Amino acid sequence: MSASDGRGGWAASRSARTDRVIRIGLNLVGAAGAAFFAQATLRIYLQTHRPIGAAFCFEQMWVVAAYLIRRPATRVSRRWGDWLLAFGGTFAGVLFRPDGAHPQWGVTTGLVLQLVGLTICVAAFLTLGRSFGFVAADRGLVQRGPYAVVRHPIYASYLLLQLGYVFQSISLRNALVMLIASSCNVGRILAEDRVLASNEEYRSYRSRVRWRLIPGVW
């Protein structure tokens, strides 16, 4: 083995260790963020004793675990724009406020939408398993359960959950927050489709499951 081969192997090993440290760090940051949301939902549940609050807390605790056990990606987007979209789509919801109008029809309709959205979200998370991710990446293809209906069921669940919140607390601020969050998630969908475009199995899956977010619409 030449000296250059030795240096190349050392550099590759160092790069692999660096990537592993970065991956672990990002997983811990993601888990900490999810834990923050989990304790917030737990606090709301303790104040209201509404079962949906306990369900939201369970969902967020699962996300904490998912960040810690998820499998390494074979490919991750390095575009800053994709990371900003992921951040906006994930955290824009903290800008919602329980202000504005609270008509009874909105409260009831919003609760139904949130229950449906939460059911889809939990089902998608459980189906996704260790393939859970934050930014556009390839962590293996999941095609069963909600993923047999649309290609991005978690983002579909976010849409329902946030729309339900807006119906329950109707205000211009909340409508704008939902518009921003939904726009970011649409961008995330396009980014994920781009990253996975080179995956032959994904191209076959995309031909079978046509709809990205809403069946019959897009």
C-alpha positions, 0 to 999 in steps of 0.5 A: 500500500502506498503512502497516498493510500494510507493517507486516503484511508485515514482521511476517509475514516476521519470523514466517517467519524465526523459524519457520525458525530454530526449525525448523532448531534443532529439526532440529539437536537431533534429529540430535544426539540420534540421533547420540548413540544411533548412537555408543552402538550403534557402541560396543556393536557394537565390543564384541560384533561382533554384526551386529545392532549394526551394523544398529542403528548404520546405522538411527540414522545414517539418522535423523541424516540424516533430521532434517537433510533432512526437509521442512518441515511444513505443520502441527505440533502445538503442544500440550505434551502431544504434545511430551512424548509424542514425547520419552517415546516416543523416549528412554524406551529409554535407561532399559533395563538389561541386568539380570534373567534371561536365559533361552535361550528369551528371548535367542533369541526376543528376537533374532528380534523385534529382527530383525523389528522392525529390518527393519520400522523400516528399511523404514518409514524408507526409505519415509518419506523426507523426511516423517520427523518427531518430533512430530505433524505433517503432512509429506505422506502416505506410503501405500506399503510398510509404510504399506500394512499399518498406519498407524504401522509405525515405532511397531510396530517400536519395540514389537517391538524393545523387547519383544525387549529385555525378553525378553532381559533380563527384569526389572520395571524393563525391563517398566515402561520398555517400558510407559511407552515404548509408552504414549507411542507410543500417545499419539503415534499418537492425536495424529498421527491428530488432526493429520491428521484435517483432511487429506482424503487422510488420511481416505481412507487411513485408511478403506483401512488400518484398523489403526494399529499391529498388524494385526487388533488396533488 
